[in-house]
């Protein structure tokens, strides 16, 4: 009996325009220079252009057209990812897309590994990334001002359906600590080891 394969889960019908733009940007970041996806089809440059135009678009008629084009582009990329991944949960997750796991494992998720924090081109914003966790539905990214202790107040910076997150409204020049946890069908898993970085 052949092994069950994981599949891409986009659920575009349930997403607002802003959520589709955020998803498109997450996928663009995750798939850029990703060894698993050497020749994205359609090209990632098209995805970047559509997300940018939707952000800048204030005319409803062209916004509807661009939203439809973005949805079509994401759907075609999902087909490419599904075919290229061979049904591997970890490879699909590395694309920034959600995964429908065939295992349905309700066990608790492990803590995320390899959390990295990089300065964004936008002042007061930091980009976070961790290794994808099969079975995770969302990732919760938090920040706390330096120094941290057991009594530190951690603040939710973003909740993402992928292993990439953004935390905004930080004070440039100030040091912060960051952490992430994965949420699955059984609830929220443990927090990652915290990582410190100075906001730009």
WOVEN-V57962 format. One record per backbone hydrogen bond with DSSP energy under -1.0 kcal/mol. CO is the residue of the C=O (numbers start at 0). NH is the residue of the N-H. Records with the same first field share a line. If there is no record, write none. Layout:
BEGIN
CO->NH  NH
END
This chain:
BEGIN
6->99
10->13
11->14
15->19
16->20
17->21
18->22
19->23
20->24
21->25
22->26
23->27
24->28
25->29
26->30
27->31
30->33
33->36
42->45  46
43->47
44->48
45->49
46->50
47->51
48->52
49->53
50->54
51->55
52->56
58->62
59->63
60->64
61->65
62->66
63->67
64->68
65->69
66->70
67->71
68->72
69->73
70->74
71->75
72->76
73->77
74->78
75->79
76->80
77->81
78->82
79->83
80->84
86->5
87->91
88->92
89->93
91->94
92->95
97->8
99->6
112->130
115->128
117->126
121->124
123->169
124->119
125->166
126->117
127->164
128->115
132->135
137->182
138->159
139->180
140->156  157
141->178
142->154
143->176
148->151
154->142
157->140
159->138
162->129
164->127
166->125
170->173
173->198
174->145
175->196
176->143
177->194
178->141
179->191
180->139
181->188
182->136  137
183->186
186->183
194->177
196->175
198->172
END
